[in-house]
Amino acid sequence: MIIRHWGARLSGDNSQVALATRTSVPNSGFDAPITPGIMRESARGFLGQQSLTGHGKVGAWSTKFEVTQFQSSPSSIDVTLQDNFACLEVRVHFEMDTYGVLTERATVTNLGEAQYYLTDYIHWLPLPQEATQTLDFAGRWSNERNPQRRNIAAGTWIRDSREGRSGHNFSIAQIALTQETNFRAGQAWAISIAWSGNSQYAVERIWDGTQSIGGGELLLPGEVVLSKGESYEAPALIAVYSGDGLDGVSSSYHSHIRSRQSHPKRPRPLTLNMWEAVYFSHDEANIRKIVDVAAEIGVERVVLDDGWFHSRRDDRAGLGDWVIDPQVWPQGLSPIIDYITAKGIEFGLWFEGEMVNVDSDLYRAHPEWILHEGQRTPPEWRNQQVLDLGHPGAFDHVLSQVDAILSGHNISYIKWDHNRTLVDAGHLGQAGVRRQTQAIYKLFDQLKARHPNLEIESCASGGARVDLGVIDHVDRFWTSDNNDALARQTIQRWTMQVIPPELLGTHIGPTHGHQTGRTLELSFRAVTALFGHAGIEWDITEADAKARKALATWVTFYKANRGFLHSEQMVRVDYPNSSAYLHGVQAADRSRGLFAYVQLEPTIAVHPAPMKFPDFDPTASYLVKAIYPAGRPRYMLSQTPEWLTGVTLSGSALAHVGLSVPILAPANAFLIEITRV
Ligand code: GLA
């Protein structure tokens, strides 16, 4: 089976596409045209990377599959292929949803008597030659998902992730584009791997000009060995073609994600996370004071972070012992939970169940329960080792301790962390990353089955486990440990390339950023945190009366607008000055938009380029005004443009003439509301 086209939707009679796209036979080449099918195979003369690689004890090192079954519907294809010599079967399922999102799944089954050692299975899709560039994302702790765009050249561009979690440097998508593609226009071909373990993306251009994009799990040596009748289920590939630029890609991903049965339906509660407010000092009286202010400004969920459990006075001990520490919580957690819930606020608690400190009762009792190889112990990271959840004893320990805490308390939310990478991660003499990844999905599912209203946040030193695999088991991502709003603008902008805003935790951090040390206006921090699942991560007892009032008006604004922000379409305007971002959310029926103008750096010219909004109804009239949910930005001018208090413009003037931008100090922002009149 050959995919002849992945791109714009075709209409009319296409029965001769296969004939039309058959290539010539070149000099010094195979004697018949070679086009890779969904199984890219050396046995058929294909010289790029193969779809499936592996081997048996003897033989089966090269495959030649034949289609044995084929079924299709207007939105799906099921194809079964067999290689009777290698004794393997591959079943591939393609499903296209109404948003143009293609999900590709594959299952490899060993039909033979001998064991089959699978090296990898990668899903590949064809890329047309118009795709001359690739875009993917790189990062580190506190600076996740920085875009990197480059020209496609002959060879293979590989982005792999070997952290055992998706990772800070994991590319949330691999995107091919044309030279001209920008946010709002141009073609883009995107793939994203639905997996939180090791993974690989590739963009390949081979000797004959064939271009492809692929992705799949990166298996470690011997990680998957199939006995007779056993199957390997490859992580799904979620692919999107857009003719409407990078925002078109996001729009499809967001709609696809929102259409899932498990997508959170409740309005996303305004959250206060205690981490940057108290760190490890769990002083109940102090926490109560913070909760009092939280209640005053309208917070709906309070999360008690790291530090509540046995011996966890700092990050050197305690992981693995998920029992309340009487040293800091002598009466247990019930009094503080009751205090919080009596104010109508939900309570959430932090766990890092996949980890263990060597200084813990768990490790002292079961040093063999960590992922390791032979007699070696992997190097420590933040003083911790990784618990081997593939070990039934370890799995049950975590499940039962977490379950006991949840069963004994009124806890509706857990923040689940994963603060180190997996290295030398062996399970009983075999590579253990895949097993570990499946185990954490299972653990989340079992916790949710036991506690049906439980919501889980996926955190991993900030945003190191944000992917389309874990998304089906959790309700929120912690986007980054960097709460500095200026850094967050870029981190959020690109995380939202795939993940819709309502799943991304975005918090107002302290006045002086704890990561960068920068001092940023509250109005700027508030505008930045608004475009996500908003919250606060700051000791708000420090906030003076004016700041508390600003926080309260911002919270009210968030509550009034979250329905809109969390269901409509994200827009990133291709603003001509790189010193600013212009982004927002716009109703699909074009009746309303809520945008942020974000001055990242000082402009060189006095006046920034006018703001233009490309996608409103050209003939409709709109009221446009600036709004300040948490106070005005810092200006550098003696008089603001008059329109800020309100001006009426046609959709075509919004698109082609625009509005002048007030001169802002760097790291400042304000909102623009556009409403059809
Ligand atoms: C990680 C998380 C933080 C916080 C700390 C606690 O770094 O990303 O938000 O929970 O762990 O130790």
Residues whose N, C-alpha, C, O or C-beta is under 5 A from the ligand:
A	BS01	GLA	W275 D305 D306 D417 C459 A460 S461 G462 D481
